[in-house]
């Protein structure tokens, strides 16, 4: 059976299934967070860019006050936005204040690019007059990482990591890091398996978290015009074989790759469905069948908003 938590290089444990709060409507957050806690979730994936840290913080504070859960039982992640690479300490403290927490379990560099500073807590894409992302070429990723390391020594963050880094950038950070990144959060799902990057990270002791683990479904179809793997006939057939929904089957596939999965949903019934993935095993034969579905198909493409493809 796949583990319910993965050990990080920092010495901490990360629950294998978390709830992503991207695009979660602010008025619904309290109910969804509390429903998730009652369903068994102990891992929540946030970001300054999601513009709902304060609402998540209020929901968590109420959960602590009412005894629904204890702080030490939770694993809370948030992320440094592109425009705050030169203001890491201030950005981290701003997120902590909004989340109403004394420390973060994991703080990630959201994207491997520094952009023009627009003020801590503001996360609109910094575009130049030409409509292209205004990249700050004076701040290196190495400088940003060493500022992230300082957060650990200050006791503000227990683990630090990266997000949306490829093999080359991940190799580079291993060369200059005093504290190795505990996690690389990347888009990966059956249509975008990224086997080489997953293998590289795991070989070097970096846990992989799969964002968009269901291929984006409705959210990415709306924003990027992409299609989800959940309608794939092979996945539907395999899910039926195991008596599970396509989403449960795909999340289980992610867990059996030794990745952490953080599906996002705004429906309470889906919360429970997405968490019920620890009571079955996918056979090695069926895991092999899944490999044939890879299309190298990225569904989350920020170039739509940035006027430049950072993955080019």
Order of alpha helices (4+ residues) and beta strands (2+ residues): beta-beta-beta-alpha-beta-alpha-beta-alpha-beta-alpha-beta-alpha-beta-alpha-beta-alpha-alpha-alpha-beta-alpha-alpha-alpha
